């Protein structure tokens, strides 16, 4: 029996909430984030996207593309509250809900609380309930696995509903541009185009062995996705595997004393988040992005669980001082991440992404 999977993706979630709550922002290009030097766009309204503004874009680039864009500081407490409202709607239909972040989730409605046979009908009802209760729109994708449902939800945005039926999946996948495949990022897509893989049909011509040789373990997934195969279950509880924080600096750092001061602030923030979630881990990873955007990481695993700010800072300092030629390059960004968690201590993951210190919880 084919499963019935729905992927719900809120439309420009953060920006749409800001436009909902402030009528003066409606119909205007809005970016959620810090609009000054070194700021980053956390979310962009559809009006801003028409100018080529997208999330994760440097604010200076967004301003260059759209000089009249309006920056709004994020309100994560509000976004999280609205996300909880939406989650309650999902749970009215099924307990098999897998949140990917605050604004999207997979639902397995093969067997559902309403006894409805049509996943399309359920998706339509969910979209309407989301709008009725939050005044926000969502896009939904419906298919027989997570891979296709995810692609479908992005097909008719915003406020879309698209269904990929089993008997039409093969033709749909073969015509799909390679950069639309779930799990194929910009760099991988560029590499595939170099290999003359431009569509799902092109991808399907490659053997699993050859794909693994070119793309590592991800090649296994690409091989199966090209054939419409994705046996991953909707996981109703996702366990947080890591926790961290990072900061993009207003001015590049090139003095060790400034680097240690920044490290101290980041360690305190990670410690606060770990304590809040009772998160224990034995591996600490330091991330550094230089002014030329080169990224390096350094990690250390210890025999004990890292529990205190002091342990975090001291381990982070050791990792920092191990970096070669530390004062010969300027540092643009620094981050610390705890990994290798104690599985008995971690909580289910709802807001499954790392926040920058620019957007504190």
Secondary structure per residue as TSV (DSSP state, phi and psi in degrees):
chain	resnum	aa	ss	phi	psi
A	1	X	-	360.0	129.7
A	2	X	-	-68.2	137.1
A	3	X	-	-74.3	162.1
A	4	X	-	-119.1	105.3
A	5	X	E	-114.9	135.1
A	6	X	E	-117.7	136.6
A	7	X	E	-115.0	120.7
A	8	X	E	-104.5	128.9
A	9	X	E	-131.9	116.3
A	10	X	E	-66.7	146.8
A	11	X	S	-87.6	115.2
A	12	X	S	44.3	55.6
A	13	X	H	-51.4	-60.4
A	14	X	H	-61.7	-47.1
A	15	X	H	-65.7	-37.6
A	16	X	H	-66.3	-36.1
A	17	X	H	-64.0	-42.3
A	18	X	H	-64.1	-39.8
A	19	X	H	-69.7	-34.7
A	20	X	H	-63.5	-42.9
A	21	X	H	-84.6	-15.0
A	22	X	-	-131.5	98.5
A	23	X	G	-56.2	-25.8
A	24	X	G	-68.6	-15.9
A	25	X	G	-92.0	-10.9
A	26	X	T	-68.8	135.3
A	27	X	T	79.0	4.2
A	28	X	S	-115.6	155.2
A	29	X	-	-71.0	118.4
A	30	X	E	-124.4	138.1
A	31	X	E	-125.1	129.8
A	32	X	E	-88.3	123.2
A	33	X	E	151.7	-173.2
A	34	X	-	-95.9	117.9
A	35	X	-	-85.3	0.8
A	36	X	S	-94.0	-171.6
A	37	X	T	-55.8	135.7
A	38	X	T	73.2	3.1
A	39	X	-	-73.5	163.1
A	40	X	B	-133.8	141.9
A	41	X	E	-76.3	119.1
A	42	X	E	-84.3	-30.7
A	43	X	E	-161.8	151.4
A	44	X	E	-130.4	139.4
A	45	X	-	-70.4	164.7
A	46	X	H	-65.7	-28.8
A	47	X	H	-64.9	-35.3
A	48	X	H	-74.9	-34.0
A	49	X	H	-65.3	-25.8
A	50	X	T	-62.0	-23.2
A	51	X	T	-94.3	3.4
A	52	X	T	87.7	20.7
A	53	X	-	-93.7	128.2
A	54	X	-	-137.3	166.2
A	55	X	T	-63.1	150.7
A	56	X	T	75.2	2.5
A	57	X	-	-81.2	138.5
A	58	X	B	-57.4	141.3
A	59	X	H	-60.7	-35.6
A	60	X	H	-64.5	-34.1
A	61	X	H	-69.0	-41.5
A	62	X	H	-60.7	-41.7
A	63	X	H	-67.3	-33.4
A	64	X	H	-69.3	-39.5
A	65	X	H	-74.0	-33.4
A	66	X	-	-141.5	85.4
A	67	X	T	-58.2	-25.7
A	68	X	T	-98.0	16.4
A	69	X	-	-64.7	146.2
A	70	X	E	-106.5	120.3
A	71	X	E	-91.7	136.6
A	72	X	E	-128.0	130.8
A	73	X	-	-67.6	139.7
A	74	X	-	-68.9	151.0
A	75	X	-	-126.6	80.7
A	76	X	H	-66.4	-25.3
A	77	X	H	-64.8	-38.4
A	78	X	H	-69.9	-44.8
A	79	X	H	-61.2	-39.8
A	80	X	H	-68.1	-37.6
A	81	X	H	-64.3	-44.7
A	82	X	H	-65.2	-39.5
A	83	X	H	-59.2	-39.6
A	84	X	H	-64.7	-37.2
A	85	X	H	-59.6	-44.9
A	86	X	H	-66.7	-39.4
A	87	X	H	-59.9	-38.7
A	88	X	H	-63.7	-33.8
A	89	X	H	-65.4	-44.4
A	90	X	H	-56.9	-43.9
A	91	X	H	-70.1	-13.6
A	92	X	T	-69.5	-19.3
A	93	X	T	-108.9	-33.5
A	94	X	-	-160.2	150.5
A	95	X	S	-86.6	-12.2
A	96	X	-	-87.0	80.2
A	97	X	E	-122.3	127.6
A	98	X	E	-119.1	97.7
A	99	X	E	-70.0	136.3
A	100	X	E	-99.5	-28.2
A	101	X	E	-165.6	-167.5
A	102	X	T	-66.9	-23.3
A	103	X	T	-119.0	11.0
A	104	X	E	-153.8	154.2
A	105	X	E	-162.6	154.0
A	106	X	E	-97.0	145.3
A	107	X	E	-130.3	133.7
A	108	X	E	-101.4	110.7
A	109	X	-	-113.0	22.6
A	110	X	S	-54.1	-47.5
A	111	X	S	-117.7	124.9
A	112	X	-	-134.3	163.0
A	113	X	T	-64.9	-25.1
A	114	X	T	-90.9	-7.8
A	115	X	-	68.4	23.3
A	116	X	-	-83.6	138.5
A	117	X	S	-88.6	-22.6
A	118	X	-	-97.6	112.7
A	119	X	H	-66.5	-31.1
A	120	X	H	-63.9	-41.3
A	121	X	H	-63.8	-41.2
A	122	X	H	-63.3	-44.7
A	123	X	H	-60.1	-41.9
A	124	X	H	-64.9	-41.3
A	125	X	H	-63.9	-42.4
A	126	X	H	-63.2	-44.4
A	127	X	H	-58.6	-42.7
A	128	X	H	-67.9	-40.5
A	129	X	H	-66.1	-38.7
A	130	X	H	-60.0	-44.6
A	131	X	H	-67.0	-42.2
A	132	X	H	-62.1	-37.9
A	133	X	H	-91.8	-24.7
A	134	X	H	-122.1	-12.1
A	135	X	S	61.5	30.0
A	136	X	-	-121.3	152.1
A	137	X	-	-101.5	152.6
A	138	X	E	-132.8	154.6
A	139	X	E	-110.1	144.9
A	140	X	E	-128.1	140.7
A	141	X	E	-120.2	138.3
A	142	X	E	-127.8	130.6
A	143	X	E	-164.3	-166.5
A	144	X	S	-98.4	-0.3
A	145	X	S	-152.0	171.4
A	146	X	H	-67.2	-40.7
A	147	X	H	-56.3	-50.7
A	148	X	H	-73.6	-35.5
A	149	X	H	-63.5	-39.8
A	150	X	H	-62.7	-45.6
A	151	X	H	-63.5	-42.0
A	152	X	H	-62.9	-36.5
A	153	X	H	-66.2	-21.4
A	154	X	T	-94.7	-1.1
A	155	X	T	-77.9	-36.4
A	156	X	T	-123.6	34.7
A	157	X	-	-68.1	150.6
A	158	X	S	-85.8	167.3
A	159	X	S	56.6	38.7
A	160	X	-	-99.5	163.9
A	161	X	E	-145.6	117.3
A	162	X	E	-133.4	138.2
A	163	X	E	-119.4	131.9
A	164	X	-	-112.3	104.4
A	165	X	-	-80.2	152.1
A	166	X	G	-54.3	-41.1
A	167	X	G	-77.6	-7.4
A	168	X	G	-112.1	-1.6
A	169	X	H	-65.2	-43.2
A	170	X	H	-60.3	-46.9
A	171	X	H	-64.4	-39.5
A	172	X	H	-62.8	-47.1
A	173	X	H	-65.1	-41.0
A	174	X	H	-62.7	-30.9
A	175	X	H	-89.7	-7.3
A	176	X	S	-73.2	127.7
A	177	X	B	-59.7	143.6
A	178	X	G	-63.3	-29.8
A	179	X	G	-75.6	-4.4
A	180	X	G	-94.4	-4.6
A	181	X	S	-71.1	132.6
A	182	X	T	-62.0	127.3
A	183	X	T	95.1	-4.7
A	184	X	-	-103.5	103.2
A	185	X	-	-82.2	-176.5
A	186	X	H	-61.4	-44.5
A	187	X	H	-67.1	-45.2
A	188	X	H	-64.3	-40.3
A	189	X	H	-60.6	-42.2
A	190	X	H	-62.6	-41.4
A	191	X	H	-64.3	-40.4
A	192	X	H	-64.2	-40.8
A	193	X	H	-62.0	-38.4
A	194	X	H	-59.4	-32.1
A	195	X	T	-89.5	10.0
A	196	X	T	66.8	29.9
A	197	X	-	-101.9	100.7
A	198	X	-	-113.3	-19.0
A	199	X	B	-138.9	172.2
A	200	X	H	-60.2	-34.5
A	201	X	H	-62.0	-44.3
A	202	X	H	-61.7	-42.0
A	203	X	H	-63.1	-36.6
A	204	X	H	-65.7	-20.3
A	205	X	T	-78.3	-12.3
A	206	X	S	-88.7	143.8
A	207	X	-	-78.4	160.0
A	208	X	H	-63.0	-39.2
A	209	X	H	-61.4	-44.9
A	210	X	H	-67.4	-37.7
A	211	X	H	-67.0	-39.5
A	212	X	H	-65.7	-38.4
A	213	X	H	-62.4	-37.5
A	214	X	H	-84.4	-34.9
A	215	X	H	-125.7	10.4
A	216	X	T	70.2	-151.5
A	217	X	T	-60.9	-29.0
A	218	X	H	-60.3	-25.7
A	219	X	H	-59.5	-29.9
A	220	X	H	-64.2	-45.6
A	221	X	H	-64.3	-42.9
A	222	X	H	-60.1	-40.1
A	223	X	H	-59.9	-46.1
A	224	X	H	-74.2	-39.0
A	225	X	H	-59.8	-39.1
A	226	X	T	-61.5	-19.4
A	227	X	T	-107.2	10.6
A	228	X	T	73.4	20.1
A	229	X	-	-103.8	125.1
A	230	X	-	-154.7	102.8
A	231	X	-	-94.2	9.9
A	232	X	-	-64.2	135.1
A	233	X	-	-80.7	155.3
A	234	X	-	-75.7	116.0
A	235	X	-	-94.4	112.6
A	236	X	S	-71.6	-19.9
A	237	X	-	-131.5	114.2
A	238	X	-	-101.1	129.9
A	239	X	B	-90.1	131.8
A	240	X	-	-65.4	123.1
A	241	X	-	-99.2	-15.6
A	242	X	-	-152.1	163.0
A	243	X	E	-153.6	133.5
A	244	X	E	-164.5	-174.6
A	245	X	E	-153.9	154.1
A	246	X	E	-145.3	162.8
A	247	X	E	-139.4	132.4
A	248	X	E	-94.9	125.8
A	249	X	E	-86.5	145.7
A	250	X	E	-64.4	-33.7
A	251	X	E	-129.6	140.8
A	252	X	E	-59.3	142.2
A	253	X	E	-96.3	132.2
A	254	X	-	-136.3	7.3
A	255	X	S	-112.7	134.3
A	256	X	H	-60.6	-34.0
A	257	X	H	-65.0	-37.3
A	258	X	H	-71.1	-35.2
A	259	X	H	-65.0	-41.9
A	260	X	H	-68.1	-35.8
A	261	X	H	-64.5	-41.7
A	262	X	H	-66.4	-40.9
A	263	X	H	-60.8	-39.8
A	264	X	H	-59.7	-45.4
A	265	X	H	-64.3	-42.6
A	266	X	H	-67.1	-41.5
A	267	X	H	-61.2	-39.8
A	268	X	H	-63.9	-39.2
A	269	X	H	-68.0	-43.6
A	270	X	H	-62.8	-41.6
A	271	X	H	-61.3	-40.9
A	272	X	H	-62.8	-44.6
A	273	X	H	-67.5	-39.4
A	274	X	H	-65.7	-41.6
A	275	X	H	-65.0	-40.6
A	276	X	H	-60.3	-37.6
A	277	X	H	-100.2	4.1
A	278	X	T	55.5	42.3
A	279	X	-	-95.5	120.7
A	280	X	-	-117.0	136.4
A	281	X	E	-149.6	163.4
A	282	X	E	-115.3	-3.3
A	283	X	E	-120.3	133.9
A	284	X	E	-119.5	131.2
A	285	X	E	-117.8	129.8
A	286	X	E	-99.2	130.9
A	287	X	E	-116.3	133.5
A	288	X	E	-130.2	130.6
A	289	X	E	-114.2	121.3
A	290	X	E	-80.0	171.3
A	291	X	T	-60.7	-27.1
A	292	X	T	-87.7	10.1
A	293	X	-	73.9	8.1
A	294	X	-	-67.9	137.2
A	295	X	E	-117.0	133.1
A	296	X	E	-127.2	157.5
A	297	X	E	-134.6	151.3
A	298	X	E	-136.2	135.8
A	299	X	E	-130.5	153.8
A	300	X	E	-145.2	134.0
A	301	X	E	-108.7	131.4
A	302	X	E	-113.0	169.7
A	303	X	E	-85.3	-4.0
A	304	X	E	-124.0	164.8
A	305	X	E	-83.5	130.5
A	306	X	E	-76.4	116.1
A	307	X	-	-117.8	-24.1
A	308	X	S	-119.8	160.1
A	309	X	H	-57.6	-42.7
A	310	X	H	-61.9	-42.2
A	311	X	H	-63.8	-40.8
A	312	X	H	-61.2	-49.3
A	313	X	H	-64.3	-45.2
A	314	X	H	-64.2	-41.4
A	315	X	H	-66.0	-41.9
A	316	X	H	-62.7	-39.0
A	317	X	H	-65.7	-40.7
A	318	X	H	-59.9	-43.3
A	319	X	H	-65.8	-40.9
A	320	X	H	-62.7	-44.0
A	321	X	H	-73.5	-12.0
A	322	X	T	-80.5	-13.3
A	323	X	S	-70.7	128.4
A	324	X	T	-69.6	146.2
A	325	X	T	51.0	45.1
A	326	X	G	-58.7	-39.8
A	327	X	G	-92.7	5.7
A	328	X	G	-94.2	-10.6
A	329	X	S	-125.2	149.2
A	330	X	-	-90.1	138.9
A	331	X	E	-101.2	126.9
A	332	X	E	-93.8	-34.9
A	333	X	E	-145.1	147.3
A	334	X	E	-140.4	144.4
A	335	X	E	-148.9	155.8
A	336	X	E	-126.8	137.1
A	337	X	E	-135.2	131.0
A	338	X	E	-88.9	132.9
A	339	X	E	-136.2	-178.7
A	340	X	E	60.1	58.8
A	341	X	E	-78.4	158.2
A	342	X	-	-77.3	108.2
A	343	X	T	-64.0	-21.8
A	344	X	T	-78.8	-15.0
A	345	X	T	-101.7	-18.5
A	346	X	-	-80.0	155.6
A	347	X	-	-102.7	159.1
A	348	X	B	-56.0	144.0
A	349	X	-	-92.6	118.1
A	350	X	S	-106.8	-54.9
A	351	X	S	-94.4	79.6
A	352	X	-	-84.1	51.9
A	353	X	S	-148.6	157.9
A	354	X	-	-88.9	128.2
A	355	X	-	-89.9	140.3
A	356	X	B	-74.4	158.0
A	357	X	G	-64.5	-18.4
A	358	X	G	-65.0	-23.4
A	359	X	G	-127.0	67.7
A	360	X	-	-66.2	148.0
A	361	X	-	-66.9	360.0
